[in-house]
């Protein structure tokens, strides 16, 4: 019942409009007039915030319908536009109050999310699109829906779930403006102690309206583990499951439910036997988490003494508390794109510097690897140019090099925050030596600029290359001559190597980072780095995949960076391994013909080293191994 350390792809669905008949049928189900299933009904979603809860269900209705039946727009479109602008001003005023209250209740990181919502309302592109839409539609509600749908499509194209779910913030803002246009009040929602809240989409606004200390668990039909609502839930340590398709049509208000946030499972109307089972599991889970976190100062060291650095992936300041809690030894990947996506463009240099400086100060003296903007492709800006194949287009380092002034601004911000000596700089999506040389040339010029101004920075800041396309792995010896370390982004490396869009459900089953071709590219990268004594890390989902960890250690990877909560689990796996044994496994795996054979070899290793008998993670690993052996 413990942690599932693999980050699951988010399942983000468009909000479905229920017609009158649909709403009536849904109301019957809530009232218990229909019973579409029996007791112990199991339904699954994405594990989002670990923990187990048992309690009664309370359905949290959508904040607002984008298709209200009782709204009559002004006859004059210009008058309608005035009403919409007044509604936006009222929404901004309300958000200032919500931000301050959230800061008082939960701290500055929660308040920062509502700052993002305020920035969306003040964004010129957002306002101009609304203005044009209301003049064309003559209806403020329709205009809001049209603009929100435009942004929703932009975010839904993003392959990375972390950024795809930023669309929920635009939805939250759109609903808030709609409520002001309709004159609907947002009131605090009364709930009982130990309540399991079920909603369509988990939004930041919910946390400002709810007594969070009374919530036992959260469940949403849509969304995924990287939305701001999900991040809030993890920060507050509320067991949460998201993307539970069909939950709204299955539940009955007030019925008992079990939520397992670690496995992404929800049980409706559990019988006494199942309740007792999960009560015991909840007790074991609490003991296991406390035990693993208490051991956070133990080194991640193999049985024969090889040290592995365990760091965390992060993108928000709120993530940093979890790094300390779970024993991460630094930040292996700090994503800088979130600020740009919130700003709808390249973020101001001053804001970037403040962010990087706070991250550096919080982790010092531990290392922090800051990746330059990885925009374009699946993380396109809302007003960016459409491309026929954005994954192969103007993205990441290519986009930065085509916007040199903005790129210089980010480099200045990173350098100014580097004065403590614990920052590392990472260039994403490098595919040729020329790109790396040009990026380094701009970095050198920026350093010279700061030096002439007498500003303090780390002149020897380590510069790394993110190996995430096959070309980079194949020319790793040449790239190694011009950088200080490699960071392997296994998510994109797997996708590009296997020609599989993991966000496409029709081919997602072919996406497998344990494919022998991917392992060979990783091996080539490590060998090239070893020739020049460069460090190599892995910062994709593979770094926390229990089946992959033995192979990565065996291939010679010295740093694994993943979600903070996965660090204790990865550490226990590393400590059970012998580096020579897994090195032989890695050699065998790279010559196997199929990924399924690689999976079986990995399962065999986990069983041999006794991890299935581990008191804290053994039960979970048993299920992982059983899934492999039964396939």
N, C-alpha and C positions, 0 to 999 in steps of 0.2 A: 504493500500500500504506500510505498515511499515515493520519493521524487521521481518524476519522469524527466530526465535532464535534456532530452532532445526537444529543440524548439520546433513546434509543429507549424506547418503552413496554415496561415489564418484563412478562415472561410467567411468572406465578406459578401453578403448578398444585398441586392437592392431592396429597400423597404417596400413591402407589398401593400398595395391599397386594398382594403377590404370593402366590398360593396355592402349594401344594406343586408342582403341575405347572408353574406359571410359573417357580418358582425352579429347577426341574430343567432346563427349556429354556434358561433364562438361563445356568446353569452350563455347559451344552453349548456355548453360543456363546463363553463365556469360555475354554473349553478348546479351542476351535477345531474342535469336532466338527460345527459347522454353519457355513456361510459364506453369509450372506444377501445378499452384494453383492460386487462386484469391487474391483480396486485403484483408486486415485485417487478413492475414494468421498468425495463432498463433502456436508457437512451444515452447516447454518447455525443460528446463535443470535444473541444480543444482544452486540454489541461492548462489552466491559466494562473491560478494562485493555489499553491499546495495547501492541503489540510482536509479534514473530514468534518462534516456537520450533519446533524440530524434535527429536523424541526418542521414546523408547518409552513406551507407555501403561502406567500402573499404576492399576488400579481400586481406589478407596477405598470400601469398603463402608459402608452406612448405619451410624451409630453404634449403632443399636438398632432392633429391630422392636417396634412398639406392640402387636403381637399375638403375644407369645411363646407357644410351645407347652408350655413346661415350668413355667408359673407356677401355683401353687396358693394362693389367698388364705386368710386366716384364716377360720374358721367364724363367729366373732363380728365383726360390722362395726366395733365399737369397737376391738377388737384390731388389725384391719386398718388402722384410722385411726391408731393408735399407730405401727404399722410405717411408714405413709406419712409421718407427721410426723418419724420418725427418719431416713427416707430424705431428706427435705427438709433436715433439719439437716446431714446428711452432705454433701449437695450444696452447701450454703452454705459449709461448711468447705473443701471441695475448690475452690470458686470463689474463695475468698480466696487460696488458694495459686496457682491459675491466674492470677488477677489480678496478683499480685506478680511471678510469673515473666514474664508478658507485659510488665509494666512494665519489668523489667530487660532483656528481649530487644529489645523494640520501642519502648519509650517510653510516656509517660503516656496518650497518646490510645488506645492499644490496651487499656491497663488499664481505662480508663473504660468500655469496652464491657462488660467483665465486672462492673463496678459496676452497670451497668444490669441484668444478669442476677441479681445479688444482690438488687437492689431488686424485681425481679419476684417472687422467692421470698418476700420480706418483705411484699409488697403484700397488704393486708387483703382486697381483693376476690378476688384470686387464691387466697388461702388459704381463704376462706370458700366459694368455689365448689368447691374440692377437697374440703373437709370435707363439704359437702352431697352431692356426687357419690359419695363413697366410702360414705356411709351409705345412699344409695339403691341403689348398684350392688353393694356388698359386695365390691368388687374394686378394689384400688388402681390397677392398670394401666389398667382400663377407665375409672376416674375421671380419671386423668391424660389419657387420650386424649380423653375427653368435654370436659374443660375446655380442652385445647389446641385442639380443633376449634371451640369457641365463640370463642376469641380469633382463630383463623385466619380464620373467617368475617368477623369484624369488620375485620381488616386487608385481607382480599381485596376488601371493598367499596370500598376507597379507590382513587380514580381516579389519584391522584398516585403514580407508582411509587416515589418516594423514601420515602414513608411506608408504602405497601403492603408493602414488604419488611421492615418492622420485625417482621412476624409470624415471620420466621425466628429472631428472638431468643427468642420464646416457645417455638418448637419446640426450640431448642437446650436451653433450661432443662427442658422437659418430658422430653426424652430423657435428660438428666443425672439427673433424679430417678428415672426409670424404671430406669436402670442401677443406681442405689443400692438400689432396692427388690429388684432381681434379684441384687444382689451382683456385678455385672460391673465389671471394672477398666478404667480408661482408661490405656493404655500408649502410650509414644511409638512412632510408626510408622516402621520403617526403610525408606528408599528410596535408590535409586542416584542419582548425579549426572546431571542433565539429564533427569529424569523428567517426563513429562506426566501429571498426576494428573486422573482423571475420577471424579466423584462424583455422587450424586443431587442433593444440595443443598449449597452451599458455606456452611459454618457457622464462626463464630468459633472454636469449640473445635478445629477442624482445625489452626489456626495454632499453638495451644499444644502440639499433639502432633507436629507435623511439623518436620523440618529444612528450613526455608524456603530456605536457600541452595542446596539441592540441587534445587529445583523449577524446571523450565524453563517450565512453563505449567500453568494450571488450567482445567478444563472441567466444567460442571455441567449436568445435564439440566433441572433446575428453577431457579427463582429468576431474578434479574435484576441489572442493574448498580448498584442502589442498596442492596443488602443489606449488612450489616456485613461479611460475608465478602468481598464484592466490593470494599468500601471498603478493607479490609485489603490485598487483592491490589494495588489501585492504589497504596496507600501504599508497598508493598514493590516496586512496579514489576515485578510478575509478569504476563506476558501472560495474559489471561483471557477466556473466552467463557462466557456463562451462558444458560440457557433453550434448550439444544440438544436439542430434542425428538427422541427416538429414539436418542440416542447410546448409551445403555446396552444397547439391543438390537442395536446395530450393531457395537460394538467387540469386539476380541479382546485379551485380556491380553497385553502384551508387544509387540504390533505397533507399527510406526512410525507416527507421526502428525505432521501439521503444524498448528499453531494460529496463526491470524492474529487477534490481539485487536483490531486496528483495524477490521476488516471483519466480525468475528463469524463467521469461517469456520473449519471444521475439516476436514482431509483425512485419511482413514484409508488406510493402506498406499500412500503415494505412490510412484510410480516414480522412477527416477533423474532423469529430465528435470524432473519437478515439484519434486523436492528441490533441484536446482541453481537452478531459477527462484526458489524461496523463499529459498535461501541468499543469492542476489544481492539479493533484495528486503529481506532482513534487514539486509544491509550498507547499502543505500540508506536504509532507515528510520532506522538509527542515526545516519547522517550528517545526515539531514533534521531529526531531533529535536534533535540537538546544535546544528545551524545555527540553527534557529528560536529555540531557547531562548537562544542566544548573542546574538540580536538583540532580546532582550526589552526593552532600554532604549530602543529606537527608538520614537518616537511613532506612534500610529495616526492618520495624517494623509493626507488625500486628495491627489491630485497637485496640486490648486490651493490647498492649504494649509489646508483645513478640518480641525479637530482633533476626533476622536471619542474619548470616554473609554471604555476597555475595562475592565470590572470583572467580578467573578465571583459566581456564586451559591454559597452555602455553608450548612451546617447543623451541621457538626461542627468542632471545633478542628483535627482532622486535615486538613481541607480547606485550612487557612491556608498550610501549607507549599507546596502546589501553586500557590497564588496567587502567592507570591514566585517560585517556580521558573519559572512560565510568563509572568511579567510583568504580571499583573493589577494595575490601578491602584487597587484598593480592592475592597470588597464591595458589589455592587449590590443584593443580596438576601440577608439572613441570616434563615433560617427558624428560628423559635423554638419550633415545635411538637414537635420531637423530644423535648425534655425533658418536656413534658406527656404525650406518649404513653407514655414510659418510666415516668412516675410514675402513670399511669392517672388523671390528674386535673390540675388546675392546679398547676404546680410551686411549691415554696417560693420566696418572694421572695429569700431569701439566695442560693439556688443560681442563680437567674436572674442576680442582680447579678454574681456571680463569673464566670459565663460571658460576659456582655456586656462586663465589664471586661477580661477576657483577650483577647477579640476586638478590642476597641478599642485596647488596648496593642500587640497584635501588628501591627496595620495602620497605626497612627499614623505620620505625619500624614495618610495616605490616608483617604478617606471610607469609612464603614461604614453601610449602610442596614439598620436592624433593623425587620423587619415584626412587628407585634404578632400574637398567636396567631391562626393561621388554622385553627381547629379546627371540627368539625362537617362536614356534607356527607360527602365521601369520606374525611375524616380524623376520624371519630367516635371518641370515647373508648370504651373497651371497655364501660363501665357506663353509657354515655349512652343517652338515650331513643331508641327506634326511631322513624323518621319515614317516611311513605309515599314521600316524594320528598326525601331529605336534601340533594340539590344545591340545592334551592330552599327549604330550611328554615332552621333556627336554626343558622347557621354564621358563622364569621369574625367580623366586627365586630358582627354581631347577637348572637352568643353572648357576646362580651365585654361588650357593653352590657347584657345581661341578667344578667351576673355582675359587677356593678360593683366589689365589693370585690376580687375576684381581678384584675380589669382594672386597678384602682388600684395593686395590688401590682406588676404588670408595669411599669406606667408609672413607679413609684418606682425599680424596679430599673434601667430604661433610663436614667432621668435621673441616678441616682447614678453610672452608668458614663460619663456624657456629659461629665465635667469636662475631658477633653482637647480637646474641641471638634471631634471628627471623626465624631460619630454623627449619623445622620439617622433620623427616626422615620417609619414607613410604616403607614398604616391600610389593611387589606385589605377587599376586597369592598364598598366604598362604593357604594350605589345611589341615594342621595338626599342632598340638602343637610342635612336634619335629622340624619342619622346622623353626618355629619362635624362639625356644630356641637356635638352632644352629646359626641362623642369629644374635641373640642377643649376643651369646658367642663370635662370630667373632667381633662384634662391641665393646664389652668390651675389648677384646684383643687389638684391634686397638687403643682404647682410652688409654690403658696402654702404648702402644708403643709411642704414641705422647706425653704423659705425661712425660715419661722417657727422651724424647728429649727436654723437656722444651717448647713445642709448645703450642700456645693458641688455645683453642676450647671450645665449650659449653658442659660441662660434663653432663648437665641435658637436652640435646636435646630431645624433645619429639619423641617417636618412635611409629609409627602406623602400623596397619595391613590393607591391602586392602582386603575387603570382596567382592570377585568376583566369587566364586564357592559356590554351595549349602553347601558343607561340612563346609566351614568356618562359614556360617551363623548358621548352626545347632550346631556347637561347640563353638559359640561365647562366652558363659560364661567361658569356659576354656581359650580361647585366651585372653579374657579381663584381666585375671590375670597377663599377661606378656607383656602388651603394654599400651600406654597412650591415644590412640584414634583409632577409626575405620574410614576408608574411604570406602564407598560402591561404587564399580565400576559396575554400573548397566548395562553397555553394555554386558560385559562377564557374569555377573550374570544372565541376561535374557537369553542369548544364551545357557548357560550350564543348566539352570533350565528347559527350554522348549525344549532342544535338537534341536535347530534351528540354522542353519548357515545363518545369515542375509545377507551374501554376495551371497547366492545361490538364484537366482531369483525364482526358483521353489517352495521354501518353505519360502521365506522372508516374505510373508504375515502373517505367523504364529508368527513372532517375534513381541512381544508386551510387553513392560516393565510394562504395567498396568494390566497384567494377575494377577489374584488373588494369584496365587502361588508365584509370585515374590514379591508382596506386603507383604505376610505373612513372607517371609524370611527377608525382610527389617525390619518388625515389631519385629521379634525375635532378630535381631541384635541390634536394638535400646533398647529393654528391657534388654538385657544382658549388654549393655554399661551403662545403667542407674543404674544397681545394683552396679557398681563400679565407678559411677560418671565420665564416660568417654565421651568425645565429639564424635559426629558422623557427618560425612559429606557425601554428595553424589557428585561424580565427573563424572558421565556418562552423556549421552545425556538427560537422564530423568530429570536432574537438571534444564534444560531450556525448558522442554516441558510444555506448559501452562496448559494442562490437568492434568499433574502429580504434579505440584507444590502444589496445595491445599492438596493433600494426603501426600506428603512428610512433609509439615509443620505440618499436623495433626498427623503424626506418631511420631513426635518429633525430626526430623532432624534439627540440629542447624546451618548447613553450606551447601550452595549450590554453586557448582563450575562448570562453563561452559565457553562457548566462551565469550570473553570480551564484544563484541557488544550486547550480550543478557542480560547483567547485568541490564541496565535501565528498560527493559521490565519485567524481573523477579521481580525487586524491586516494580514496580507498581502493579503487581499481589499480592505480599506479603502484601503490604500496604492496600489492599482492603479486606483482610481476617480477620476473627475472629478465634483465635486459638481453642476455644472450639467447634465452629461449624465444623471446618475442622477435628478436632479430632474425632468427631462423624461420619463424612463422611468416614474417614479412617477405623474406626471400621466396618462400613457397607460394605465398598468396599472389605475388606479382606474376607468377608463371602459370597460375591456374586459368582454366579457360572461361569460367563463368563466375558471376558475382555470387550465385547461390553457393558455390563451393567455397568461396571466400567467407561467406557468412557461417558456414558449418565449421570451418577451421577456427574462426573467432569464438564461436560457441564452445567448441572443444577446449580452447584455452581457458575461458572463464570457468568452465567446470573443473579443469585440471588443477587450477591454482586455489580452488576451494572457495571461490567468491559466492557460489550458490548457497554456502552455509554461513555467509556473513550475517551477524546478528541484526544489522541495521538495513542492509540493502539486498540481502540474499533472496527474500521473497520476490522482490521486484525483478531481480536478475533471473530467477527461475522462470518467470513468465517470458522474459526476452529470449532465453535459450530455448524454451519449449516452443516458442513461435518459429524459431529457426529449424529445430529438429523435426517439427511437425509439418514443415512445408515441403 
